[in-house]
Amino acid sequence: MSDSLEKVISIIIPVYQARDTLKKCVLSCLSQENIDLDEIEVILVDDGSTDGSEALCDELADSDERGRIKVIHTPNGGVSRARNTGIMQATGRFIAFVDSDDYVQSSMLGNMIKYADENTLLVDETDSYLGTQKISGFSYIENSVLNSNTHVWGKIYDRKAILEGNVLFQEGLSIGEDLLFLMDYASFIGKKRSIRCVALEDYVYTENENSAMNSSFKKSYLDQISCWRQAEDKLLEIREYVSAYAFVSVAVSQIMTALLVAGKVATQTGEKDSDLDKKAVSMVKDQIKHALKVRGAFAGLSLGYKIKVLIFRINPDLYLRLYARHKGV
């Protein structure tokens, strides 16, 4: 390695109210096979936790005799800021992102690192559809990211490429930050370098009932709409390298996520914010209208979503009532 202080891999773990799952997560990252254990760096970014996670971070660091855990305490600023903080503190040749309520198999890092070389700047184990092959960044966006592979975990990234491309997470977003990061990173790779997708299942994702995707309707849920509009803008910047199908994929996602937002509005309980509800419905209407301008977008929807679109466009209030009744609200 060119830098004697450089590790092989830095694992960035944002920590917020994760007292019950953090220890298992961290120990799984440190207990890896087929890699020198001293070449692993775990960066815990405590995002203003108040449940004891902040103290647990320090305890885990103190208990690791190899000194592989770095702890950074910050005021609460969201997962994007926490990850960006970790990126700036990382020293590894590669970077991996792990969520504090997930864990990894002991073979994960060794399995992925063996597929990396000087020309491969991302190894992804989460898209077995593409098989074990090298593809360009543009092909990865069109065939993987826009095909529901919109999470940053289960992958390793080249740290220098992240820094050279100035690829960071968009702070302030609660939903969609992973999607935009992946598009920026893969666009930077372009055709000059490659991405390798491998058929592995070493990352263990844990469904979080309190995640932004699963919570009741709130203002931050509108990020679901804005992030996919930004995804379209990013796609326009590389349109000469992707097919028309990529724009259909984005348009379909815009419609489906917009209707998910409408569904959240329809099924919310407790005190409601009528102004926020009106804003959300207006944004949903605009998003669907915008997306349907893309040739092939409506045809790309399933029959169920086609019916939803037709009802919503004819009478949004009726759609909300029918959806709420269907969900038993």
N, C-alpha and C positions, 0 to 999 in steps of 0.2 A: 504494500500500500504506500502511496506517496506521502502520506502524513502519518507519523508514528502514533499520533493520538486518535487517528480515525478508526472507528469500529467497522465491522462488516455490516451490521444492521442496527438501526435505531427504531424502536417500537414506541410509537406515540399513543398514549392512552389518556384522553380527556376524562376527568373524574368530576362527577357532580352527583351528590347524594347516592353514592354507590357502596355504602358500607358493607352490605350483605354479599356482594358479588366480586368486589375488587380483589381480594386476596387470591381467590381461585384464578381470576383472570391473569394477575401478575405472575403467579407461580407457573402457570401454563406457558407463559412467554419465556420464562427463564429456564424452563426444563426442556430444552430442545436437543434433538439428535442430529448427528452428522454436521455439526458446526461447533467450533471452539466456543465454549460457554463464556469465555472472557471477551469474545468479540460481539456480545449482545449488550445493547444499551436500552434500558427501559426508561422512558421519560413520562412521568406522571404529572399532568397539568391539572392541579386542583382548581376547579372553576368556581371558587367561592362556596364550597360545600359547608353545610352546618349540621350534618347528621353524624359526625364522627369520621367521615371519610378523610377529612383533612389530616387528622391525627394518624389514621391508619396508613396514609401515604408515607409519613415520616417513619412510622414503626417498620414498615416493610423495607424502606431504604436502610435503616439502621441495622436490620437483621440480616441483610445480604452481605456476607463476608467478602464477596468479590467486588463490592462497590459498584454494581452495575445499574443501580436505580438512581435516577436524578429526579428530584421533586421540585416543582415550581408552583408556588401558591399565588393565585391571582384573584382579583375581584370577579364576581360573576359577569361574564361577557358573552357566554354562548359557546357552543361546540366549535364553531368556525374559528373564533379568536383563540380558543385553547389549542386547537391543532396548529394554527399559524405560529403560536408561541413555541410549540414543540418543534416545528420545522426549523425555526431560527436557532434553537439550542442543540439540534441534532448534529452528531459527528459521524454517523454511519455512511458507508458507501450507498447503502439502500435504506429506504424508509418504509415502514409498515404502519398502518393505522388499525388499532384494535379498540373496540368499544368496551367500556368497563363492565358491562353486564354480559359480555361474551367471553369465550376462551378459545384456545387453539390446541390442536393435537401436537404431540411432541415432534412429529415429523414435518410440520408445516414449513418452517423456515428453510431447513435443509433441502426439502423437496423443491422449493421454488428457486432458491439461490442457484442450484445446479443447472437451471435452465437459462440463467442470466449470462450474458457475455457483453463485450464492449459495444456491441451494436444493438443490444436488447435493453430497452430502458423501462420496461414494465413487464412483469410476469403476473398473470391473472389466473387464479385457480377456480374462479366462480362461474366460468362460462364454458361448460363442457360441450355445448352445442358446436363451438368452433373447432373443437379437437385440439391436439397438440400441434400447433403450427405457428409460424411467424407471419404477422400481418402488419400493414402500415397503420399509422395512427388514424388516418382517415377511414380506412376500412374498419378499424376497431370502433370508431364512433358510429358508423352506419349500421354495422352488423351486430354490435354488442351493446354499447351504451344506449342506443336508441331502441334496443330490443330488451329493455327492462333491466339491464345490468348497470344500475345507477347508484351503486354503493361503493365506497372507497376501500372497505375492508376486504380481506381475502386476496390481497395484491401486494407486490413489493414495487417500489418506485426508485428510480435513480435520484439521489439527493441533489447532485450537481445539476441535473436536468431541471429539477424543480426550481432551483435558484436561478439558473441561467434563463429559464423561460419566465421567471417572475410569476410562477403559478402558485396562487394562494387561494384559500377558501374565502368566499364572499361573506364578510361579517355582517350580521344583522338578519341573515336568513335563518329561519327555523326549519324549513323544508326545502330541499332542492340544492343545498350547497354541494353535496357529493356529485350530483349530475354535472354542475357547471365546472367543478374542479376537474373531473375526468375529461370533459370536452376540451378544456384549456390545455391540459397536460398532453392529451393525445394529438391535439392540433399542433402543439410545439414539436412533437416527435415527427409528425407528418410522414413523408416518404423517406426522409434521410436516415432514420433509425427504425427499429421495429418493436413490436409488442408480441409476446408469446402467450398464448392461452393454453393451459394444461388442465387435464381432466383429474382434478384432485378434490377432495372434500375434507380438508384439514381445519377449516375455520368453522367453529360451532356458534351459530347465531342464536341468540335467545330473544324470543318475542317479548317486547317491553310494553305492557299494557298502558304505561304512562307516557309513551312516546308521543311526539307531535302528531304522527299519523293516526294514532288511536284515541286521542283526546277529543272532548266535545268541542264544538265550534268556538273559535276565538280569532282575534284579528290576525295573528301570525299565520293562520291557515291560508290566508290569501297569498302567501308565498308560493303555494302550489300553482297558482295561476301565473305569477310574475316570473318564476324560475323557468317555466316552459316557454314563455315569450322570449326570455333571454337566450334560451337554448336555440330558438329559431334564429335569433340575431347572430349567434356564434356560427351556426350552420351556414348562414349567408356569406360569412367571411371566407368559407372554404368551399363554396358551391361548385367551383371548377373541379374539385376532387371527389365529389360524392354524386350519387345518382338522384333522380327525382323521387325515388322511393324514400330516401332519407327525409325529405320534406313531408311526405305523406305520413311517415312514422311520427314525426313531431306534431303534425296537425291532429292526428288521432289521439296522441297523448294529451294534447291541449284540450281536446273535447272531453275525454274521459276524466281528466283531473278536474276540469271545470265542473262537471256534473257531480264529482265527489264533494266538491265544496258546497254545491247546492244541496246535496244530501245532508251535509253537516248542519247547514242552516235549518233544514226541515226537521231534523231530529234533535235539535238542542233542547235541553230542559233547563229549568230554573229561570232566573231573570234574564231577559233578552234586551239587546241593544238594537232598537228598530233602525237607527241610522246606519249601524254597521251591517245589519241584515240587508238593507236596501243597497248599500255599497257593494256587498258581496254578490247579490243577484245581478246588479248592473255589470259587474266585472265578468260574471259567468256569461251573461248575454253577449257582451262584447267579444269575449274569448271564442265562444262557439261561432259567432258570425265571422270572425276573423279566420278561424281555422277552416271553415267550410269553403273559403275562397280557393283553397288548395285543391287542385284537381285530383280526385281519387280519395279524398279524405272521408267523405260520407260512405263511399263503397268499402272503405277499409274498416268500418265499424261492424261489430257483431249486430245481429238482428235486434237484440235487447237494447243496445245503445242507440241504434237507429230510431227505435220507438221513443226512447227517452228524449232524444234530440228533437224529434217532431213535436212531442207534447210540450216540452219546455219552450220551444220557439213560438208555439201558438199561444200558450198561456202559462207563464212561469209560476203564477200563484197556484194554479191547478196542479202543476207538477209537484210543487212543494207539499200540497195537501195529500196528494195521492202517495207520494213517497213516505210521508210521515205515517199515513194509515198502513201502508205496506210493512213498515218497520214496527208497527204497534205503539206508536208514540201518541 
